[in-house]
């Protein structure tokens, strides 16, 4: 598809007489660019070669399936969207706190943060002390750019269990403090996270704090660690961390060369 587009790229008269084809060509070009940006190389080849309806399939299976609001900030674990109806039925008949919580997690992963918030609130109404629900509710508020509201929830969780969800709650608290302009406190937490975990999400944001202070050496070290670890990571992990690895490469290109 795109290959044939390129051969007719300068033939404006052809596209003027075929406006629908012109729109379809632009759509496929858009999907090709997105696939390259996400490093979805197999999809990029199919779209470029015009294999069936590759552009349309990519749009529904990849592009729309990756919500921008939570991309790079996913909750730990995986969630099956097919469970929505099942959980809604259980809520209707049983109205248990953990069912509201699980449904909230699915909505969070889909980027439907308003629905996720409603589910988390329903869960907390039934079990106010549930640490997982409190943590995910705080993260949901943060992704809605309501950092001031998120702070008390995340601080409470991390005070109760600093290792909650393998450092994910600490990362959310650090991001909350960054959003509130408290970079010194955020830096302390990022150092705490990176001392125990090699999460690109933590290392890249710590590097960004270093870069903002023109501490180029520590910034470059964190970014190179992220890129080096990615080269040896399994495929599922590389796909999960792709957002942060791209961000690391982009920032590293802006770091001034260091003297030996």
N, C-alpha and C positions, 0 to 999 in steps of 0.2 A: 504493500500500500504506500508507505512513505517513499520507497524507492521509486515508484512510478510518479509520485508527487514531485520529487526532485527533478525528474527528467522534463516535467512540464512547468517548472517553477517560473520561468520567464515568459511563458505563454499565457499572458493575461487575458487574451481574447477567449481562450479555451475555458477559463474559469468564469468569465462574464456570461458565457452561454450555458454554463452548468453551475449555477449558484449552490445547489444542494451538494454537488460533489465537492465544491470549494469548502463548504462548511464541514463536510465529512473529513476532508483532507486536513483542515485546521485542527479538528478534534483529535485525529490520530497523531498529528504532530505534537499536540499538547500532551497526550498520553505517553508518547515516546520520550519527550523531555522529562516527564515526571518519573518514568521507569528508570531512565539513566541516573537521575538524581538519587533515587532510592537504591540504585545498584541492583535493580531487578533485571539482570542481564538476559535471562531467557525470555521474559516478557518483551524486552526491548527488541530482541531479534525477531520474535513473532510479529510485533507491530510493524517493524521496519519492512519485513518481507511481505506483509499483507496477508498473513496466514489467517484466513477466515475472518471472523469478527473479533480479532484479538484486541483491538482498541476498546471496543465496548465491553468485552469480558474483563479486561484489565480495570476499567472504570468501576465496575460493580464489585469485583472480587478483591481488588487491592486498594485502589484510590479511595473509594467510599468506606472501606473497611478499616481505614486508619484515621481516626478522628484527630484533628490538629490540636484540640484543646488539651488532650492528655498524652500526646505523642512524646515519648521519652520519659514520661512520668507515670508509667503504668504501676498498678499495684502488684505485689508479689503473687505468683500463682497464675493459672490460666482459667478462663471462664468461657463456657459454651453458651452462645446467644440462644441456642435452641431451648435452653432451660427456662426462658422467660415465662412461657405459658405454664409450664409445670409449677414454677414457683408462685405464679399468680393464683393458680388453683389451690395450692397449699395454703397460701395466705387467706384465701376466701374461706376455706374450711377450718383451718387450724389457728391462723393469726399468731404464729410464733415469731419471736424477735429475730431468730437466726434466719428465717426465710426472708424477712424484710431486708436484713443485712446482706444476704447473698444476692438478692435482686438488685440492691443498691450497687454492689460491686460490678455486676454485669453492665448496668447503666453507666457506671464510671468508666469502664473499659471502652464503652461505645462513645464516650464523650458527651453523653446526655446528662449533664451535671445537675440540671434542675430536678430531673426524675431521681437521680441518685441521692440528692439531698433529702428529698421527701421520704425515700426508703430508709435512709439512715436515721432520720428523725423518728420515724415510726418504730424502728428497732430500739432506739434509745429510750423512747417512751415506755417500752416494755421491759428493757433491761438497761437501766442508766449506767451501771458500773461496767458494762462490757468494754474491755480495753480495745478490742479490735474495731468495734463499731465507733468508738470515740476517735480512734486514730484515723480511720477512713473518712469519717465525717469531717475531721479537721483538714485532711488532704483535699476533700471535695470543696470545702470553703476556699482553700488556698487557690485551687485551679479556677475558681470563679472570681479571682482577684479580690478576695475578702480576707486579706492576710491578718488584719487586726482581730477579726472574729476567730480565725483559725488558730491563732497563737495560744490561747488559753487551753484549747483542747489538746494540741500537740505537746505543749509543755507539761501538761498533766500526765499524758501517756509516757513521755520520756523520763519524767521524774519517777514514775512508778516502775518502769522497766526500760532502761537505756538501750537494751539489746532487742527491743520489740521488733518483730518481723525482720530480724537480721540487719538492722540499721536503716530500714526504709523509713521508719517514723522519724528517726534522727535527721535523715536527709530532708524530709519534708519540713521539719522544724528549722533547719538551716536556711532552706529556701524562703520560709516565712520571714525570718529575721532579715534576710537580704532584701525582700520586698518592702520591709519596714525601714530600710536604711541602716540597720544595725550590723554593719559588715564585720566589726571586730568580734562580736559574739558569734556571728555566722562562721567566721574563720575558725574559731575554736572548735565548733561542732564538726566542720568539714575535716579538720585534723583528727578529731576523734574517730570519725567514720573511716577515713583513709588509713588510719593505723590498724584497723581490723578487717577492712574489706578493700577490694580493688575495683569497686564500682566506677565505671567511666562517668556516670552521672555525678558522682562526688568529686572525682579527680578533675574533671573539666571545669566544674563551677569553682573549685578551689583555685585552679589555674587562672580563671577569669578574675578572681579577687586579687591574685598576685599581679596580674597584668594591669589591673586598674591602679595599682600602687607602683607600677613600673618595676616590680621585682621580677625581672625577666628570667633570671636563672631558675628559680623555683617553678615559675610558670612553665618554662620549656621542659623541665624534668617531668612534671606531671603529665603534660601532653604527650611526650614521647613514650611514657609508660603506657598510656592508653592505646596508642597506635601499635606499639610492640606487642602488647597483650592481645590485641584484636587479630593480629596475624596468625596467632597460634590457637585461637579460640574455636570451639566447635561451631558448626553452621547456625544452629538455633540461637546460640549466644550472640554471634555476629549480627544476625538479623535483629535481635532484640536491642543491641547496643548501637545500631547503625546511626541513629540520630546523634548520639554523643560523639562517635568516632568522626563523623563528618564535621561536627562542631570543633573537635580537637584539631583536625587538619587545617581548618579555616583559620583558627586562632594562631596555630603554630607558624603559618605563613606570614603573620603580622608581627611575630616576635623578632626583635633585632638580633642579628648574629652575635653570638657570645664569643668573647676572646678566650683562648685556651689558657 
